[in-house]
Amino acid sequence: MRTFKQFLISMKNYRFRVIISVVLAVGSAVLTIFIPKILGDMTNIAVETYPNIDFAAVAQKAIIVVVLFVVAAGLNYAQAYILTIVAARYTQELRNKIIAKIARLPISYFDKHKYGDTLSRMSNDVDVLATSLSQEITDVSLSLTTLIGVMVIMLTISVPLSLVAFVVVPISVLVVGKITNYAQKYFVERQNVLGTLNSTIEEDYAGQIIIKSNSHEVASFKEFSKTNQKLAKITFKAQVLSALSMPATQIFTNLGYIAICILGGVFVIQGRINIGSLQAFVQYVSRFNRPITEVASTTTTIQGLLASSKRIFEFLNLSEEEPDFSPAQTIDKVRGEVEFHNVNFSYNKDAPVIRDFSMKVEPGTNVAIVGPTGAGKTTIINLLMRFYDPTSGYITIDGVPTREMKRADVRKMFGMVLQDTWLFSGTVEDNLRYGNQSATFEDIVRAAKSSNVHHVIEALPKTYHSEISEDSDNISAGEKQLITIARAMVANPPMMILDEATSNVDTRTEQLIQDSFEKLTHGRTSFVIAHRLSTIRNADLILVMRDGAIVEQGNHESLLKAGGFYAELYNSQFADS
């Protein structure tokens, strides 16, 4: 019920057009309701004037029937046209809301949820909603109008016959209601499993190289088949249970139809009703049963609509990032002084990742952060970028707490190059200009040369206008990394973050990149996370982390002389040398 209320609230901008379409549908239904009565009158005229049938009177009635059919069809088309527009715009609005919601969700959501499930809500669930919206409003409007109108006319023809027909309704409604309630849980589960299946497909497609290189095809197929089979079973149960609605309804309506035919025949013999009126009543019985049957048949679609609506609004109701501090502080000119004040942080309350972390970085300092996997290096970067906020303590930039600044303002201060490359579908030039739309072509070329990727781009068919994407196979993983490094150079931020940025390049290219990094980071505060310690020997300050705390700090030479944990890490990498 809550989902249905949210659905109605979300439709508030389209209520007027929906009401207009309902009015048109009602008008169409009302016009067609009178047609059986007129056809019955035609039969009565023919019977009463036989053998000299009054064809003029019959023709007059026939013209009225034709006009009613044409006008009703026009109204029906008009309401369908309006609803089609409403459905298209409403689903467009929903997708815009989902995209906007994604931008407002905290990073923790993406760390805990699979991409495929979110994509399923945006594509499959929204499509189900669009299809159902355009169909069900029309069907329900026509069915209810027809049901009420037919009931009124049937009562005017024969009260006893009407009572026989009406007794079927509560029985049908009761049976259909029980079936619908039982089937609903399977429709909800079906949409959830469909989201899981989409996640599996997305992961398998993106990880084909890993799957093939590990000969994992059979195991991946078995895992997919298991989820696919589960989806098939749940879909089968949902559809079978929902499909029971129509035959159950038809059983009772057909029993009533038989009773009416027998009783009506008796009434005609007794002279209590004429043949034309019985003909009309039989047609009305058929029309009376049809709305009930149609409502029963739409339960499958309605169940799917409610299940999809629940998933969509469940996503739209997720908790968002906390609002930015108001009034937010700003820094006119970033110097690059960064300080951690007794920072503690944990992704889960029972497992602290950063413990009482304090550090001050002077402007222009090149800071390297090293340590074993799980030491908390990337978490420090997440806190710097305000992807997460500290559990306790705080971070300042030029003396201003980052909590008191807008997240967007904090993130604009940093250029970021990650170990995992990300390129969007577009030209090389578009990708390089991603972080600085005002950059000139000369700026882009200069950055490409500095990052040693200019010659790679020049070798492409259309050079800087060549189309690439994350999945492009015309450039290697290392070359993609070089492009992301050039992109950061084009952005020209006050501070830099490099998270294993040279992991995908060869030793010679790594040295060239190190030279360009030194030019890029000169005079700027920069944070470098590195496992390959050869890349951070020239860092001004090296922080050695273990279990979320700084265990050593200093430059390369002093840490080696100390013979501590850093020396142990360094020597383990260069033992052969």
GUGU-152455 format. One line per field, with one value per residue (C-alpha): residue number from 0; residue in three letters; chain; x, y, z. Coordinates in steps of 0.05 Angstrom, whole numbers. Example, Ala and Ser with C-alpha at 12.3 -4.5 7.8 and 13.67 -1.06 7.14 Angstrom:
BEGIN
k <- c(0 1)
r <- c(ALA SER)
c <- c(A A)
east <- c(246 273)
north <- c(-90 -21)
up <- c(156 143)
END
This chain:
BEGIN
k <- c(0 1 2 3 4 5 6 7 8 9 10 11 12 13 14 15 16 17 18 19 20 21 22 23 24 25 26 27 28 29 30 31 32 33 34 35 36 37 38 39 40 41 42 43 44 45 46 47 48 49 50 51 52 53 54 55 56 57 58 59 60 61 62 63 64 65 66 67 68 69 70 71 72 73 74 75 76 77 78 79 80 81 82 83 84 85 86 87 88 89 90 91 92 93 94 95 96 97 98 99 100 101 102 103 104 105 106 107 108 109 110 111 112 113 114 115 116 117 118 119 120 121 122 123 124 125 126 127 128 129 130 131 132 133 134 135 136 137 138 139 140 141 142 143 144 145 146 147 148 149 150 151 152 153 154 155 156 157 158 159 160 161 162 163 164 165 166 167 168 169 170 171 172 173 174 175 176 177 178 179 180 181 182 183 184 185 186 187 188 189 190 191 192 193 194 195 196 197 198 199 200 201 202 203 204 205 206 207 208 209 210 211 212 213 214 215 216 217 218 219 220 221 222 223 224 225 226 227 228 229 230 231 232 233 234 235 236 237 238 239 240 241 242 243 244 245 246 247 248 249 250 251 252 253 254 255 256 257 258 259 260 261 262 263 264 265 266 267 268 269 270 271 272 273 274 275 276 277 278 279 280 281 282 283 284 285 286 287 288 289 290 291 292 293 294 295 296 297 298 299 300 301 302 303 304 305 306 307 308 309 310 311 312 313 314 315 316 317 318 319 320 321 322 323 324 325 326 327 328 329 330 331 332 333 334 335 336 337 338 339 340 341 342 343 344 345 346 347 348 349 350 351 352 353 354 355 356 357 358 359 360 361 362 363 364 365 366 367 368 369 370 371 372 373 374 375 376 377 378 379 380 381 382 383 384 385 386 387 388 389 390 391 392 393 394 395 396 397 398 399 400 401 402 403 404 405 406 407 408 409 410 411 412 413 414 415 416 417 418 419 420 421 422 423 424 425 426 427 428 429 430 431 432 433 434 435 436 437 438 439 440 441 442 443 444 445 446 447 448 449 450 451 452 453 454 455 456 457 458 459 460 461 462 463 464 465 466 467 468 469 470 471 472 473 474 475 476 477 478 479 480 481 482 483 484 485 486 487 488 489 490 491 492 493 494 495 496 497 498 499 500 501 502 503 504 505 506 507 508 509 510 511 512 513 514 515 516 517 518 519 520 521 522 523 524 525 526 527 528 529 530 531 532 533 534 535 536 537 538 539 540 541 542 543 544 545 546 547 548 549 550 551 552 553 554 555 556 557 558 559 560 561 562 563 564 565 566 567 568 569 570 571 572 573 574 575 576)
r <- c(MET ARG THR PHE LYS GLN PHE LEU ILE SER MET LYS ASN TYR ARG PHE ARG VAL ILE ILE SER VAL VAL LEU ALA VAL GLY SER ALA VAL LEU THR ILE PHE ILE PRO LYS ILE LEU GLY ASP MET THR ASN ILE ALA VAL GLU THR TYR PRO ASN ILE ASP PHE ALA ALA VAL ALA GLN LYS ALA ILE ILE VAL VAL VAL LEU PHE VAL VAL ALA ALA GLY LEU ASN TYR ALA GLN ALA TYR ILE LEU THR ILE VAL ALA ALA ARG TYR THR GLN GLU LEU ARG ASN LYS ILE ILE ALA LYS ILE ALA ARG LEU PRO ILE SER TYR PHE ASP LYS HIS LYS TYR GLY ASP THR LEU SER ARG MET SER ASN ASP VAL ASP VAL LEU ALA THR SER LEU SER GLN GLU ILE THR ASP VAL SER LEU SER LEU THR THR LEU ILE GLY VAL MET VAL ILE MET LEU THR ILE SER VAL PRO LEU SER LEU VAL ALA PHE VAL VAL VAL PRO ILE SER VAL LEU VAL VAL GLY LYS ILE THR ASN TYR ALA GLN LYS TYR PHE VAL GLU ARG GLN ASN VAL LEU GLY THR LEU ASN SER THR ILE GLU GLU ASP TYR ALA GLY GLN ILE ILE ILE LYS SER ASN SER HIS GLU VAL ALA SER PHE LYS GLU PHE SER LYS THR ASN GLN LYS LEU ALA LYS ILE THR PHE LYS ALA GLN VAL LEU SER ALA LEU SER MET PRO ALA THR GLN ILE PHE THR ASN LEU GLY TYR ILE ALA ILE CYS ILE LEU GLY GLY VAL PHE VAL ILE GLN GLY ARG ILE ASN ILE GLY SER LEU GLN ALA PHE VAL GLN TYR VAL SER ARG PHE ASN ARG PRO ILE THR GLU VAL ALA SER THR THR THR THR ILE GLN GLY LEU LEU ALA SER SER LYS ARG ILE PHE GLU PHE LEU ASN LEU SER GLU GLU GLU PRO ASP PHE SER PRO ALA GLN THR ILE ASP LYS VAL ARG GLY GLU VAL GLU PHE HIS ASN VAL ASN PHE SER TYR ASN LYS ASP ALA PRO VAL ILE ARG ASP PHE SER MET LYS VAL GLU PRO GLY THR ASN VAL ALA ILE VAL GLY PRO THR GLY ALA GLY LYS THR THR ILE ILE ASN LEU LEU MET ARG PHE TYR ASP PRO THR SER GLY TYR ILE THR ILE ASP GLY VAL PRO THR ARG GLU MET LYS ARG ALA ASP VAL ARG LYS MET PHE GLY MET VAL LEU GLN ASP THR TRP LEU PHE SER GLY THR VAL GLU ASP ASN LEU ARG TYR GLY ASN GLN SER ALA THR PHE GLU ASP ILE VAL ARG ALA ALA LYS SER SER ASN VAL HIS HIS VAL ILE GLU ALA LEU PRO LYS THR TYR HIS SER GLU ILE SER GLU ASP SER ASP ASN ILE SER ALA GLY GLU LYS GLN LEU ILE THR ILE ALA ARG ALA MET VAL ALA ASN PRO PRO MET MET ILE LEU ASP GLU ALA THR SER ASN VAL ASP THR ARG THR GLU GLN LEU ILE GLN ASP SER PHE GLU LYS LEU THR HIS GLY ARG THR SER PHE VAL ILE ALA HIS ARG LEU SER THR ILE ARG ASN ALA ASP LEU ILE LEU VAL MET ARG ASP GLY ALA ILE VAL GLU GLN GLY ASN HIS GLU SER LEU LEU LYS ALA GLY GLY PHE TYR ALA GLU LEU TYR ASN SER GLN PHE ALA ASP SER)
c <- c(A A A A A A A A A A A A A A A A A A A A A A A A A A A A A A A A A A A A A A A A A A A A A A A A A A A A A A A A A A A A A A A A A A A A A A A A A A A A A A A A A A A A A A A A A A A A A A A A A A A A A A A A A A A A A A A A A A A A A A A A A A A A A A A A A A A A A A A A A A A A A A A A A A A A A A A A A A A A A A A A A A A A A A A A A A A A A A A A A A A A A A A A A A A A A A A A A A A A A A A A A A A A A A A A A A A A A A A A A A A A A A A A A A A A A A A A A A A A A A A A A A A A A A A A A A A A A A A A A A A A A A A A A A A A A A A A A A A A A A A A A A A A A A A A A A A A A A A A A A A A A A A A A A A A A A A A A A A A A A A A A A A A A A A A A A A A A A A A A A A A A A A A A A A A A A A A A A A A A A A A A A A A A A A A A A A A A A A A A A A A A A A A A A A A A A A A A A A A A A A A A A A A A A A A A A A A A A A A A A A A A A A A A A A A A A A A A A A A A A A A A A A A A A A A A A A A A A A A A A A A A A A A A A A A A A A A A A A A A A A A A A A A A A A A A A A A A A A A A A A A A A A A A A A A A A A A A A A A A A A A A A A A A A A A A A A A A A A A A A A A A A A A A A A A A A A A A A A A A A A A A A A A A A A A A A A A A A A A A)
east <- c(0 58 88 22 17 88 70 9 51 104 49 27 55 14 -52 -90 -71 -87 -155 -169 -151 -195 -253 -243 -241 -304 -338 -318 -344 -410 -424 -412 -457 -519 -504 -533 -597 -605 -591 -646 -693 -677 -696 -761 -779 -768 -809 -866 -873 -865 -879 -880 -814 -803 -734 -732 -736 -685 -638 -645 -624 -566 -540 -540 -500 -448 -441 -432 -379 -340 -343 -325 -265 -242 -246 -209 -153 -147 -140 -90 -49 -49 -29 28 57 47 82 141 152 140 192 240 230 241 307 330 312 352 413 408 400 463 501 476 488 549 607 590 529 571 620 563 516 526 522 476 420 420 421 362 321 337 322 278 237 225 205 155 126 120 85 38 22 -2 -43 -74 -103 -142 -163 -185 -223 -259 -274 -303 -344 -371 -386 -426 -462 -481 -507 -554 -582 -589 -632 -677 -688 -700 -686 -690 -642 -595 -593 -571 -513 -494 -486 -425 -387 -370 -350 -303 -273 -260 -226 -184 -163 -137 -98 -69 -44 -10 23 50 109 133 131 173 223 226 248 301 329 328 373 421 421 438 496 522 517 553 609 618 619 669 713 718 794 801 749 783 853 833 791 732 680 645 641 616 564 541 534 495 451 436 411 376 341 319 290 253 223 200 173 136 104 85 55 18 -13 -31 -60 -108 -147 -179 -202 -228 -268 -293 -319 -367 -386 -403 -446 -484 -489 -521 -571 -591 -602 -648 -686 -691 -721 -774 -790 -798 -847 -885 -887 -851 -796 -794 -742 -705 -696 -670 -622 -597 -593 -552 -503 -500 -485 -427 -404 -416 -372 -318 -296 -290 -250 -206 -192 -173 -127 -92 -71 -7 11 -9 33 93 79 76 139 178 150 173 244 247 220 261 323 298 285 357 395 437 502 494 481 541 558 520 544 601 671 713 787 801 872 893 963 960 972 937 931 899 877 870 830 795 754 721 677 646 641 674 735 772 815 848 869 886 919 954 998 1014 1035 1066 1046 1083 1104 1107 1080 1085 1043 1068 1051 1023 954 900 944 895 931 871 826 869 855 780 780 819 769 710 685 678 682 723 688 723 775 779 820 838 862 897 868 795 761 739 673 657 668 624 645 649 696 742 745 760 824 852 871 866 899 877 905 841 835 768 756 687 662 684 745 814 809 743 773 833 789 744 770 779 729 763 830 857 880 952 943 920 978 1027 999 1000 1074 1091 1059 1093 1027 1029 1063 1011 954 987 989 913 872 844 896 863 795 797 740 760 727 744 735 775 823 863 903 936 923 987 970 901 937 980 917 888 953 951 878 900 954 903 858 916 890 923 938 949 932 965 940 986 984 1044 1025 1005 1067 1135 1198 1222 1155 1150 1214 1188 1123 1162 1199 1133 1103 1160 1144 1070 1076 1131 1104 1041 1021 1015 998 1025 1005 1055 1072 1131 1177 1225 1173 1174 1249 1248 1187 1196 1161 1146 1093 1098 1031 1012 943 916 971 1037 1094 1151 1161 1218 1252 1278 1350 1333 1283 1332 1385 1335 1330 1257 1193 1205 1275 1244 1192 1244 1295 1242 1228 1300 1331 1354 1387)
north <- c(0 46 33 49 115 134 117 164 220 212 221 289 327 284 280 328 290 224 251 275 206 172 219 202 127 133 171 116 62 99 106 31 12 35 -5 -73 -37 -5 -71 -102 -47 -63 -136 -115 -69 -126 -174 -126 -102 -171 -187 -113 -96 -22 -18 58 53 -4 36 97 54 24 94 111 48 65 136 110 61 115 167 115 93 165 178 113 132 202 175 122 177 219 161 141 211 209 141 164 229 197 142 195 233 169 154 226 218 153 184 245 197 160 226 239 170 160 119 67 47 30 -9 -53 -62 -94 -50 -99 -92 -16 -20 -69 -19 36 -5 -66 -40 28 -6 -51 12 48 -11 -23 51 60 -4 -10 60 50 -22 -6 57 21 -40 -1 45 -13 -53 4 24 -47 -59 1 -19 -92 -71 -31 -92 -145 -143 -219 -235 -180 -210 -276 -241 -198 -256 -278 -213 -219 -292 -276 -216 -258 -314 -266 -227 -290 -311 -241 -235 -302 -286 -218 -244 -283 -222 -182 -239 -246 -173 -182 -245 -209 -155 -209 -242 -175 -166 -235 -219 -152 -184 -242 -197 -148 -204 -249 -243 -267 -321 -349 -343 -384 -434 -414 -417 -479 -454 -386 -419 -462 -402 -364 -425 -432 -360 -365 -429 -396 -338 -386 -424 -360 -331 -396 -394 -321 -329 -393 -365 -300 -337 -374 -309 -312 -385 -379 -318 -351 -411 -369 -322 -379 -413 -347 -341 -411 -394 -329 -363 -415 -366 -315 -367 -382 -308 -300 -359 -329 -261 -225 -201 -195 -229 -165 -147 -217 -211 -145 -173 -233 -185 -143 -206 -219 -147 -150 -212 -183 -126 -176 -223 -165 -141 -212 -217 -151 -176 -204 -137 -100 -148 -134 -59 -60 -103 -57 5 -22 -32 37 75 33 58 131 129 108 151 203 237 284 355 400 446 511 564 527 554 566 575 629 606 536 533 458 452 388 364 303 315 250 217 151 114 46 19 -27 -9 -74 -66 1 17 83 93 161 185 253 285 354 363 430 463 434 370 305 253 179 129 57 -5 -75 -90 -70 -20 37 73 79 96 158 180 166 211 265 266 264 199 183 227 208 172 220 274 319 339 410 442 508 508 499 434 394 379 453 456 430 361 385 442 393 345 400 414 346 313 238 181 112 43 23 63 93 121 139 128 188 217 219 294 290 242 287 348 313 349 417 435 502 471 488 437 460 446 376 361 389 343 283 296 304 237 203 185 235 186 132 180 203 130 123 129 198 217 260 251 175 142 102 74 34 -30 -7 -59 -12 14 -26 -22 16 66 76 92 143 176 181 212 262 277 295 341 377 388 424 419 451 382 312 241 182 114 62 104 71 -1 -16 11 -17 3 51 86 88 128 176 184 196 253 283 274 313 370 364 360 414 466 426 382 310 243 180 110 60 -14 -8 31 49 101 141 146 221 236 292 251 176 152 79 51 -14 -32 38 77 110 67 105 170 205 206 146 150 161 104 56 76 65 -8 -13 -36 8 -21 -91 -75 -43 -98 -152 -119 -112 -173 -200 -135)
up <- c(0 16 -52 -86 -47 -69 -140 -138 -106 -160 -213 -187 -247 -294 -255 -301 -364 -331 -309 -380 -408 -356 -375 -448 -432 -390 -447 -496 -449 -437 -511 -524 -466 -503 -566 -543 -520 -588 -623 -579 -600 -673 -660 -626 -685 -733 -692 -678 -751 -783 -840 -861 -827 -815 -848 -841 -765 -765 -809 -763 -704 -745 -761 -687 -672 -726 -699 -628 -651 -689 -633 -581 -623 -630 -555 -542 -589 -558 -487 -510 -544 -480 -436 -483 -476 -400 -395 -437 -398 -331 -343 -370 -305 -264 -299 -288 -214 -210 -243 -197 -138 -158 -155 -84 -56 -11 -37 15 -26 -86 -43 -17 -77 -145 -207 -244 -192 -197 -273 -270 -230 -280 -342 -330 -272 -305 -370 -333 -300 -367 -401 -343 -335 -407 -406 -338 -329 -394 -378 -307 -328 -384 -341 -282 -326 -366 -303 -271 -335 -353 -283 -288 -356 -336 -276 -322 -366 -312 -237 -226 -283 -258 -188 -217 -254 -194 -146 -186 -172 -98 -106 -164 -127 -65 -104 -146 -83 -49 -110 -120 -48 -53 -120 -100 -60 -121 -165 -116 -110 -185 -194 -140 -172 -240 -210 -185 -254 -287 -238 -256 -331 -322 -281 -328 -389 -358 -332 -394 -396 -324 -335 -397 -369 -308 -348 -306 -362 -337 -265 -288 -331 -273 -228 -281 -295 -221 -216 -283 -262 -197 -237 -283 -224 -189 -254 -267 -198 -204 -273 -257 -194 -228 -288 -242 -234 -303 -304 -233 -254 -317 -280 -238 -294 -341 -288 -281 -356 -361 -306 -341 -408 -376 -333 -390 -436 -385 -378 -454 -456 -398 -433 -377 -425 -501 -545 -563 -489 -474 -533 -505 -434 -457 -491 -428 -387 -434 -425 -350 -344 -390 -343 -285 -329 -355 -285 -266 -326 -309 -241 -271 -300 -237 -194 -239 -235 -158 -153 -200 -165 -98 -123 -156 -96 -49 -87 -89 -14 3 52 16 34 93 70 62 120 118 109 74 80 18 3 -49 -65 -45 -15 -1 74 96 168 200 271 312 256 270 218 207 150 201 275 297 251 257 197 217 289 319 255 260 208 180 108 89 22 -37 -2 -41 7 -7 32 35 73 64 36 85 122 107 51 4 63 76 5 13 74 39 -19 30 -1 73 135 196 252 299 290 229 169 149 84 94 164 142 164 104 139 136 60 4 -19 -91 -70 -33 -92 -142 -103 -122 -187 -181 -220 -198 -210 -246 -310 -330 -399 -425 -496 -536 -570 -540 -537 -499 -449 -437 -429 -379 -317 -350 -404 -417 -435 -504 -554 -542 -467 -484 -530 -480 -425 -472 -489 -415 -399 -458 -493 -550 -598 -580 -596 -661 -684 -677 -742 -725 -673 -619 -652 -649 -611 -549 -487 -426 -467 -528 -553 -599 -539 -484 -409 -399 -453 -422 -356 -392 -419 -349 -324 -381 -363 -292 -321 -364 -303 -270 -198 -137 -107 -134 -112 -147 -125 -156 -219 -252 -239 -311 -347 -362 -325 -379 -386 -310 -307 -360 -321 -257 -292 -315 -245 -215 -263 -249 -173 -167 -118 -105 -48 -73 -43 -75 -56 -81 -73 -120 -74 -131 -153 -88 -72 -87 -43 8 61 64 112 130 152 186 215 204 239 220 245 210 172 137 70 32 57 130 131 100 151 207 186 206 172 110 100 106 53 7 13 1 -67 -87 -55 -122 -141)
END
